[in-house]
Amino acid sequence: MGILNGNPKEEPLHSGEVFYLWTHLFETKAFLVTLQVLINHTGDHDLKLFLGDLKDNCIKQGAEQVETIIKESGIRMPPAPPDRPNVEQQDIPAGARFYDPEIAAMVLKEVNAGMLLASTIMGISIRKDITELFSTTHTQLADYAAKLLDVNKDKGWIVPPPLMVK
């Protein structure tokens, strides 16, 4: 039996998988802290709920799964920034505060970038467990992008490009 047959968790990672898994985890840990900050800045109840759900039920879970693969493979863990404290929005000076439409746009950009990275990792991976993990991640991120689009439309925050009405 060859080295790439059998249980995928027993197969070695190739250099591309190592690079992308490590980089993904590094960037995801930074995004988790960014979400903590953005939740502090958010005044809209629906957006705050969305961000908390995205953080806890998608981003954090995905990071934990990748972290498990990295640890099991004996790869050094990437550094993580420290958690941010919870603060009240009114304690953030107006000139230093992100506003809800800006937050929604920033998060949508990150979610879209996450889908692109998930597709890249699926494309380069030869381990089935990694491909399946990032297929699930891609699907979850697409679902969250659709939910955020609904929030943007409901709140009137979406800024469409010029529309063709002919």
N, CA and C atoms as a LAMMPS dump frame, in Angstrom:
ITEM: TIMESTEP
0
ITEM: NUMBER OF ATOMS
498
ITEM: BOX BOUNDS ff ff ff
-5.0000000000000000e+02 5.0000000000000000e+02
-5.0000000000000000e+02 5.0000000000000000e+02
-5.0000000000000000e+02 5.0000000000000000e+02
ITEM: ATOMS id mol type element x y z
1 1 1 N 0.835 -1.167 0
2 1 2 C 0 0 0
3 1 3 C 0.89 1.244 0
4 2 1 N 0.533 2.254 -0.797
5 2 2 C 1.337 3.462 -0.912
6 2 3 C 1.146 4.41 0.258
7 3 1 N 1.975 5.443 0.296
8 3 2 C 1.941 6.422 1.379
9 3 3 C 0.656 7.244 1.363
10 4 1 N -0.001 7.355 0.22
11 4 2 C -1.213 8.161 0.102
12 4 3 C -2.483 7.317 0.029
13 5 1 N -2.442 6.11 0.542
14 5 2 C -3.611 5.243 0.561
15 5 3 C -4.051 5.026 1.999
16 6 1 N -5.316 4.784 2.187
17 6 2 C -5.8 4.47 3.522
18 6 3 C -6.383 5.673 4.225
19 7 1 N -6.136 5.766 5.525
20 7 2 C -6.673 6.823 6.362
21 7 3 C -5.992 8.149 6.039
22 8 1 N -6.748 9.167 5.599
23 8 2 C -6.127 10.44 5.226
24 8 3 C -5.379 11.099 6.389
25 9 1 N -5.831 10.855 7.609
26 9 2 C -5.171 11.478 8.762
27 9 3 C -3.778 10.901 9
28 10 1 N -3.486 9.759 8.399
29 10 2 C -2.16 9.166 8.522
30 10 3 C -1.251 9.548 7.356
31 11 1 N -1.812 10.224 6.353
32 11 2 C -1.017 10.657 5.212
33 11 3 C -0.258 11.93 5.583
34 12 1 N 0.968 12.071 5.127
35 12 2 C 1.707 13.306 5.426
36 12 3 C 1.133 14.484 4.632
37 13 1 N 1.287 15.669 5.183
38 13 2 C 0.897 16.878 4.471
39 13 3 C 2.003 17.252 3.49
40 14 1 N 1.639 17.746 2.318
41 14 2 C 2.678 18.274 1.433
42 14 3 C 2.897 19.746 1.753
43 15 1 N 3.949 20.319 1.202
44 15 2 C 4.359 21.671 1.581
45 15 3 C 3.273 22.712 1.323
46 16 1 N 2.5 22.56 0.266
47 16 2 C 1.412 23.499 -0.017
48 16 3 C 0.331 23.432 1.042
49 17 1 N -0.006 22.218 1.467
50 17 2 C -1.011 22.062 2.529
51 17 3 C -0.515 22.688 3.821
52 18 1 N 0.749 22.442 4.155
53 18 2 C 1.316 23.021 5.377
54 18 3 C 1.232 24.547 5.305
55 19 1 N 1.686 25.118 4.202
56 19 2 C 1.69 26.575 4.049
57 19 3 C 0.284 27.145 4.188
58 20 1 N -0.667 26.597 3.44
59 20 2 C -2.015 27.158 3.445
60 20 3 C -2.742 26.923 4.768
61 21 1 N -2.556 25.756 5.377
62 21 2 C -3.201 25.519 6.674
63 21 3 C -2.642 26.468 7.733
64 22 1 N -1.331 26.616 7.767
65 22 2 C -0.695 27.497 8.746
66 22 3 C -1.125 28.946 8.516
67 23 1 N -1.078 29.387 7.272
68 23 2 C -1.458 30.755 6.935
69 23 3 C -2.929 30.999 7.233
70 24 1 N -3.767 30.032 6.877
71 24 2 C -5.198 30.154 7.159
72 24 3 C -5.433 30.328 8.658
73 25 1 N -4.795 29.518 9.475
74 25 2 C -4.984 29.604 10.914
75 25 3 C -4.467 30.939 11.457
76 26 1 N -3.317 31.38 10.984
77 26 2 C -2.748 32.67 11.404
78 26 3 C -3.731 33.806 11.109
79 27 1 N -4.246 33.846 9.889
80 27 2 C -5.167 34.904 9.485
81 27 3 C -6.515 34.78 10.187
82 28 1 N -6.964 33.558 10.43
83 28 2 C -8.241 33.346 11.094
84 28 3 C -8.186 33.822 12.542
85 29 1 N -7.074 33.555 13.224
86 29 2 C -6.94 34.029 14.601
87 29 3 C -6.969 35.559 14.645
88 30 1 N -6.365 36.201 13.676
89 30 2 C -6.412 37.664 13.612
90 30 3 C -7.832 38.147 13.322
91 31 1 N -8.554 37.437 12.459
92 31 2 C -9.924 37.822 12.134
93 31 3 C -10.848 37.651 13.334
94 32 1 N -10.609 36.631 14.157
95 32 2 C -11.419 36.454 15.36
96 32 3 C -11.289 37.663 16.291
97 33 1 N -10.079 38.178 16.434
98 33 2 C -9.865 39.366 17.264
99 33 3 C -10.514 40.58 16.605
100 34 1 N -10.403 40.67 15.281
101 34 2 C -11.052 41.766 14.563
102 34 3 C -12.556 41.731 14.789
103 35 1 N -13.14 40.54 14.762
104 35 2 C -14.581 40.423 15.016
105 35 3 C -14.931 40.883 16.428
106 36 1 N -14.071 40.595 17.403
107 36 2 C -14.323 41.079 18.764
108 36 3 C -14.391 42.609 18.776
109 37 1 N -13.458 43.241 18.09
110 37 2 C -13.429 44.7 18.025
111 37 3 C -14.676 45.225 17.31
112 38 1 N -15.017 44.615 16.186
113 38 2 C -16.169 45.088 15.414
114 38 3 C -17.472 44.899 16.174
115 39 1 N -17.588 43.829 16.944
116 39 2 C -18.779 43.633 17.773
117 39 3 C -18.897 44.764 18.786
118 40 1 N -17.76 45.192 19.35
119 40 2 C -17.771 46.327 20.274
120 40 3 C -18.262 47.611 19.6
121 41 1 N -17.951 47.775 18.339
122 41 2 C -18.307 48.991 17.608
123 41 3 C -19.743 48.964 17.084
124 42 1 N -20.331 47.802 17
125 42 2 C -21.639 47.646 16.362
126 42 3 C -22.756 48.159 17.257
127 43 1 N -23.614 48.982 16.676
128 43 2 C -24.777 49.482 17.398
129 43 3 C -26.051 48.756 17.002
130 44 1 N -26.087 48.217 15.797
131 44 2 C -27.282 47.546 15.292
132 44 3 C -27.403 46.15 15.904
133 45 1 N -28.549 45.873 16.487
134 45 2 C -28.775 44.594 17.178
135 45 3 C -28.631 43.402 16.223
136 46 1 N -29.245 43.484 15.037
137 46 2 C -29.197 42.366 14.077
138 46 3 C -27.77 42.098 13.601
139 47 1 N -27.026 43.158 13.343
140 47 2 C -25.638 42.992 12.905
141 47 3 C -24.793 42.402 14.024
142 48 1 N -25.035 42.845 15.255
143 48 2 C -24.279 42.317 16.402
144 48 3 C -24.544 40.821 16.566
145 49 1 N -25.801 40.405 16.427
146 49 2 C -26.132 38.977 16.504
147 49 3 C -25.467 38.2 15.372
148 50 1 N -25.503 38.753 14.168
149 50 2 C -24.867 38.105 13.024
150 50 3 C -23.374 37.918 13.266
151 51 1 N -22.697 38.973 13.725
152 51 2 C -21.25 38.896 13.937
153 51 3 C -20.902 37.867 15.016
154 52 1 N -21.67 37.836 16.092
155 52 2 C -21.426 36.852 17.145
156 52 3 C -21.631 35.431 16.652
157 53 1 N -22.674 35.236 15.856
158 53 2 C -22.941 33.909 15.293
159 53 3 C -21.833 33.499 14.328
160 54 1 N -21.424 34.409 13.46
161 54 2 C -20.331 34.133 12.529
162 54 3 C -19.064 33.759 13.285
163 55 1 N -18.738 34.53 14.313
164 55 2 C -17.518 34.291 15.095
165 55 3 C -17.564 32.929 15.789
166 56 1 N -18.653 32.654 16.495
167 56 2 C -18.718 31.455 17.328
168 56 3 C -19.026 30.176 16.556
169 57 1 N -19.875 30.262 15.546
170 57 2 C -20.363 29.054 14.883
171 57 3 C -19.749 28.776 13.525
172 58 1 N -18.871 29.638 13.075
173 58 2 C -18.216 29.4 11.786
174 58 3 C -16.705 29.593 11.905
175 59 1 N -16.28 30.797 12.198
176 59 2 C -14.853 31.121 12.168
177 59 3 C -14.096 30.385 13.27
178 60 1 N -14.598 30.45 14.493
179 60 2 C -13.906 29.81 15.623
180 60 3 C -13.872 28.293 15.451
181 61 1 N -14.99 27.701 15.021
182 61 2 C -15.024 26.248 14.812
183 61 3 C -14.052 25.817 13.724
184 62 1 N -14.022 26.562 12.63
185 62 2 C -13.083 26.248 11.561
186 62 3 C -11.642 26.336 12.02
187 63 1 N -11.344 27.353 12.817
188 63 2 C -9.979 27.514 13.344
189 63 3 C -9.604 26.338 14.233
190 64 1 N -10.532 25.886 15.058
191 64 2 C -10.252 24.753 15.944
192 64 3 C -9.968 23.478 15.149
193 65 1 N -10.707 23.271 14.06
194 65 2 C -10.491 22.08 13.233
195 65 3 C -9.128 22.128 12.554
196 66 1 N -8.751 23.278 12.03
197 66 2 C -7.444 23.419 11.386
198 66 3 C -6.338 23.285 12.424
199 67 1 N -6.546 23.856 13.597
200 67 2 C -5.564 23.753 14.666
201 67 3 C -5.303 22.291 15.037
202 68 1 N -6.357 21.49 15.065
203 68 2 C -6.209 20.061 15.366
204 68 3 C -5.332 19.375 14.321
205 69 1 N -5.57 19.663 13.05
206 69 2 C -4.771 19.057 11.976
207 69 3 C -3.307 19.475 12.105
208 70 1 N -3.076 20.751 12.373
209 70 2 C -1.708 21.258 12.495
210 70 3 C -0.997 20.596 13.677
211 71 1 N -1.684 20.509 14.808
212 71 2 C -1.076 19.88 15.988
213 71 3 C -0.76 18.411 15.726
214 72 1 N -1.728 17.689 15.137
215 72 2 C -1.522 16.262 14.858
216 72 3 C -0.385 16.033 13.877
217 73 1 N -0.115 17.018 13.037
218 73 2 C 0.95 16.892 12.043
219 73 3 C 2.3 17.351 12.587
220 74 1 N 2.328 17.859 13.813
221 74 2 C 3.582 18.275 14.429
222 74 3 C 4.119 19.593 13.916
223 75 1 N 3.244 20.43 13.404
224 75 2 C 3.661 21.725 12.872
225 75 3 C 3.533 22.768 13.981
226 76 1 N 4.496 23.663 14.039
227 76 2 C 4.468 24.749 15.021
228 76 3 C 3.246 25.617 14.778
229 77 1 N 2.572 25.989 15.86
230 77 2 C 1.362 26.797 15.76
231 77 3 C 1.707 28.251 15.449
232 78 1 N 0.872 28.92 14.651
233 78 2 C 1.102 30.345 14.411
234 78 3 C 0.762 31.159 15.653
235 79 1 N 1.369 32.331 15.793
236 79 2 C 1.026 33.18 16.94
237 79 3 C -0.395 33.72 16.798
238 80 1 N -0.984 34.043 17.928
239 80 2 C -2.335 34.612 17.929
240 80 3 C -2.323 35.921 18.695
241 81 1 N -3.014 36.927 18.19
242 81 2 C -3.096 38.177 18.94
243 81 3 C -3.946 37.979 20.19
244 82 1 N -3.759 38.818 21.201
245 82 2 C -4.559 38.672 22.429
246 82 3 C -6.021 39.039 22.186
247 83 1 N -6.91 38.387 22.955
248 83 2 C -8.327 38.733 22.897
249 83 3 C -8.52 40.178 23.311
250 84 1 N -9.581 40.775 22.803
251 84 2 C -9.909 42.155 23.153
252 84 3 C -11.028 42.156 24.193
253 85 1 N -10.992 43.13 25.078
254 85 2 C -12.067 43.21 26.077
255 85 3 C -13.366 43.696 25.441
256 86 1 N -14.47 43.361 26.085
257 86 2 C -15.76 43.891 25.651
258 86 3 C -15.886 45.32 26.167
259 87 1 N -16.348 46.201 25.299
260 87 2 C -16.6 47.581 25.699
261 87 3 C -17.956 47.983 25.151
262 88 1 N -18.513 49.004 25.73
263 88 2 C -19.785 49.541 25.256
264 88 3 C -19.53 50.496 24.097
265 89 1 N -20.41 50.459 23.124
266 89 2 C -20.234 51.286 21.938
267 89 3 C -20.126 52.77 22.296
268 90 1 N -20.92 53.215 23.249
269 90 2 C -20.905 54.642 23.602
270 90 3 C -19.589 55.067 24.245
271 91 1 N -18.765 54.11 24.676
272 91 2 C -17.455 54.437 25.248
273 91 3 C -16.383 54.651 24.181
274 92 1 N -16.716 54.373 22.929
275 92 2 C -15.778 54.565 21.822
276 92 3 C -16.051 55.941 21.224
277 93 1 N -15.052 56.817 21.172
278 93 2 C -15.282 58.162 20.62
279 93 3 C -15.796 58.091 19.185
280 94 1 N -16.694 59.014 18.86
281 94 2 C -17.339 59.003 17.541
282 94 3 C -16.322 59.009 16.402
283 95 1 N -15.265 59.743 16.513
284 95 2 C -14.266 59.806 15.448
285 95 3 C -13.424 58.55 15.315
286 96 1 N -13.457 57.693 16.317
287 96 2 C -12.667 56.459 16.299
288 96 3 C -13.543 55.236 16.05
289 97 1 N -14.832 55.43 15.899
290 97 2 C -15.774 54.321 15.806
291 97 3 C -16.022 53.918 14.347
292 98 1 N -16.09 52.617 14.142
293 98 2 C -16.582 52.102 12.866
294 98 3 C -18.105 52.125 12.93
295 99 1 N -18.729 52.448 11.819
296 99 2 C -20.184 52.484 11.771
297 99 3 C -20.709 51.205 11.134
298 100 1 N -21.948 50.895 11.439
299 100 2 C -22.518 49.608 11.059
300 100 3 C -22.409 49.282 9.558
301 101 1 N -22.717 50.206 8.646
302 101 2 C -22.55 49.862 7.23
303 101 3 C -21.092 49.549 6.858
304 102 1 N -20.148 50.265 7.496
305 102 2 C -18.727 49.988 7.257
306 102 3 C -18.349 48.604 7.776
307 103 1 N -18.857 48.266 8.94
308 103 2 C -18.573 46.956 9.528
309 103 3 C -19.113 45.85 8.636
310 104 1 N -20.341 46.018 8.178
311 104 2 C -20.946 45.006 7.311
312 104 3 C -20.124 44.828 6.03
313 105 1 N -19.65 45.924 5.461
314 105 2 C -18.847 45.843 4.232
315 105 3 C -17.498 45.161 4.495
316 106 1 N -16.851 45.501 5.623
317 106 2 C -15.557 44.883 5.953
318 106 3 C -15.702 43.379 6.177
319 107 1 N -16.754 43.003 6.889
320 107 2 C -16.95 41.588 7.197
321 107 3 C -17.298 40.818 5.926
322 108 1 N -18.12 41.399 5.064
323 108 2 C -18.452 40.723 3.804
324 108 3 C -17.2 40.505 2.964
325 109 1 N -16.316 41.488 2.949
326 109 2 C -15.05 41.352 2.215
327 109 3 C -14.228 40.189 2.777
328 110 1 N -14.158 40.079 4.095
329 110 2 C -13.409 38.984 4.726
330 110 3 C -14.057 37.63 4.467
331 111 1 N -15.38 37.577 4.511
332 111 2 C -16.086 36.317 4.24
333 111 3 C -15.831 35.882 2.797
334 112 1 N -15.89 36.825 1.867
335 112 2 C -15.625 36.492 0.463
336 112 3 C -14.184 36.029 0.266
337 113 1 N -13.238 36.673 0.937
338 113 2 C -11.837 36.247 0.857
339 113 3 C -11.673 34.849 1.451
340 114 1 N -12.414 34.56 2.508
341 114 2 C -12.374 33.228 3.11
342 114 3 C -12.873 32.149 2.165
343 115 1 N -13.911 32.465 1.391
344 115 2 C -14.408 31.497 0.405
345 115 3 C -13.353 31.239 -0.668
346 116 1 N -12.685 32.284 -1.091
347 116 2 C -11.637 32.141 -2.099
348 116 3 C -10.49 31.288 -1.568
349 117 1 N -10.08 31.539 -0.331
350 117 2 C -9.004 30.751 0.267
351 117 3 C -9.426 29.296 0.454
352 118 1 N -10.671 29.074 0.871
353 118 2 C -11.161 27.698 1.027
354 118 3 C -11.109 26.961 -0.315
355 119 1 N -11.492 27.636 -1.386
356 119 2 C -11.431 27.02 -2.717
357 119 3 C -9.995 26.7 -3.109
358 120 1 N -9.08 27.601 -2.799
359 120 2 C -7.668 27.375 -3.117
360 120 3 C -7.14 26.162 -2.368
361 121 1 N -7.448 26.07 -1.084
362 121 2 C -6.966 24.941 -0.286
363 121 3 C -7.57 23.636 -0.792
364 122 1 N -8.849 23.651 -1.159
365 122 2 C -9.454 22.44 -1.734
366 122 3 C -8.731 22.039 -3.011
367 123 1 N -8.348 23.025 -3.804
368 123 2 C -7.702 22.741 -5.079
369 123 3 C -6.296 22.183 -4.959
370 124 1 N -5.557 22.589 -3.941
371 124 2 C -4.168 22.128 -3.828
372 124 3 C -4.026 20.879 -2.955
373 125 1 N -5.044 20.582 -2.171
374 125 2 C -4.93 19.491 -1.205
375 125 3 C -5.077 18.132 -1.869
376 126 1 N -4.283 17.178 -1.363
377 126 2 C -4.433 15.793 -1.819
378 126 3 C -4.977 14.903 -0.698
379 127 1 N -5.139 15.494 0.493
380 127 2 C -5.749 14.753 1.588
381 127 3 C -7.246 15.005 1.586
382 128 1 N -8 13.926 1.555
383 128 2 C -9.454 14.027 1.449
384 128 3 C -10.066 14.74 2.654
385 129 1 N -9.54 14.528 3.862
386 129 2 C -10.108 15.178 5.038
387 129 3 C -9.962 16.697 4.971
388 130 1 N -8.871 17.165 4.424
389 130 2 C -8.672 18.614 4.295
390 130 3 C -9.607 19.176 3.225
391 131 1 N -9.718 18.475 2.114
392 131 2 C -10.638 18.913 1.063
393 131 3 C -12.061 18.986 1.582
394 132 1 N -12.489 17.983 2.333
395 132 2 C -13.849 17.974 2.883
396 132 3 C -14.038 19.09 3.909
397 133 1 N -13.045 19.324 4.753
398 133 2 C -13.125 20.395 5.744
399 133 3 C -13.33 21.744 5.069
400 134 1 N -12.553 22.018 4.03
401 134 2 C -12.648 23.327 3.391
402 134 3 C -13.829 23.425 2.439
403 135 1 N -14.356 22.298 1.998
404 135 2 C -15.616 22.317 1.262
405 135 3 C -16.746 22.75 2.196
406 136 1 N -16.732 22.21 3.406
407 136 2 C -17.715 22.605 4.413
408 136 3 C -17.539 24.069 4.791
409 137 1 N -16.299 24.485 4.971
410 137 2 C -16.006 25.882 5.304
411 137 3 C -16.529 26.809 4.215
412 138 1 N -16.275 26.457 2.971
413 138 2 C -16.735 27.282 1.843
414 138 3 C -18.258 27.407 1.86
415 139 1 N -18.94 26.298 2.077
416 139 2 C -20.405 26.307 2.11
417 139 3 C -20.929 27.164 3.258
418 140 1 N -20.317 27.028 4.435
419 140 2 C -20.726 27.851 5.579
420 140 3 C -20.518 29.332 5.29
421 141 1 N -19.373 29.678 4.744
422 141 2 C -19.095 31.079 4.437
423 141 3 C -20.061 31.624 3.398
424 142 1 N -20.418 30.819 2.41
425 142 2 C -21.395 31.252 1.403
426 142 3 C -22.754 31.508 2.057
427 143 1 N -23.132 30.656 3.001
428 143 2 C -24.394 30.863 3.724
429 143 3 C -24.352 32.164 4.525
430 144 1 N -23.221 32.426 5.196
431 144 2 C -23.093 33.661 5.974
432 144 3 C -23.052 34.885 5.063
433 145 1 N -22.451 34.772 3.897
434 145 2 C -22.442 35.891 2.945
435 145 3 C -23.866 36.221 2.513
436 146 1 N -24.681 35.194 2.282
437 146 2 C -26.078 35.415 1.897
438 146 3 C -26.867 36.064 3.037
439 147 1 N -26.614 35.624 4.276
440 147 2 C -27.288 36.227 5.434
441 147 3 C -26.89 37.696 5.583
442 148 1 N -25.606 37.985 5.384
443 148 2 C -25.141 39.362 5.51
444 148 3 C -25.705 40.23 4.387
445 149 1 N -25.873 39.668 3.212
446 149 2 C -26.509 40.405 2.118
447 149 3 C -27.929 40.784 2.508
448 150 1 N -28.649 39.85 3.141
449 150 2 C -30.006 40.149 3.607
450 150 3 C -30.005 41.269 4.643
451 151 1 N -29.059 41.221 5.586
452 151 2 C -28.957 42.283 6.596
453 151 3 C -28.695 43.617 5.906
454 152 1 N -27.761 43.635 4.968
455 152 2 C -27.447 44.874 4.25
456 152 3 C -28.668 45.426 3.517
457 153 1 N -29.434 44.55 2.872
458 153 2 C -30.629 44.996 2.144
459 153 3 C -31.702 45.485 3.114
460 154 1 N -31.928 44.731 4.191
461 154 2 C -32.958 45.106 5.162
462 154 3 C -32.669 46.451 5.812
463 155 1 N -31.407 46.746 6.052
464 155 2 C -31.016 47.977 6.736
465 155 3 C -30.807 49.148 5.77
466 156 1 N -30.825 48.859 4.477
467 156 2 C -30.596 49.92 3.495
468 156 3 C -29.137 50.305 3.355
469 157 1 N -28.237 49.388 3.723
470 157 2 C -26.809 49.676 3.702
471 157 3 C -26.153 49.311 2.38
472 158 1 N -26.833 48.569 1.548
473 158 2 C -26.196 48.113 0.312
474 158 3 C -26.103 49.293 -0.654
475 159 1 N -24.947 49.405 -1.256
476 159 2 C -24.725 50.458 -2.243
477 159 3 C -24.48 49.756 -3.579
478 160 1 N -25.506 49.706 -4.425
479 160 2 C -25.342 48.982 -5.687
480 160 3 C -24.52 49.79 -6.684
481 161 1 N -23.825 49.087 -7.571
482 161 2 C -23.168 49.801 -8.668
483 161 3 C -24.241 50.333 -9.61
484 162 1 N -23.847 51.141 -10.587
485 162 2 C -24.86 51.651 -11.54
486 162 3 C -25.643 50.477 -12.14
487 163 1 N -26.945 50.604 -12.156
488 163 2 C -27.816 49.535 -12.628
489 163 3 C -28.179 49.754 -14.092
490 164 1 N -28.211 48.689 -14.848
491 164 2 C -28.644 48.722 -16.248
492 164 3 C -30.136 48.42 -16.28
493 165 1 N -30.94 49.378 -16.714
494 165 2 C -32.381 49.202 -16.708
495 165 3 C -32.952 49.037 -18.106
496 166 1 N -32.13 48.958 -19.109
497 166 2 C -32.597 48.783 -20.49
498 166 3 C -33.012 47.368 -20.723
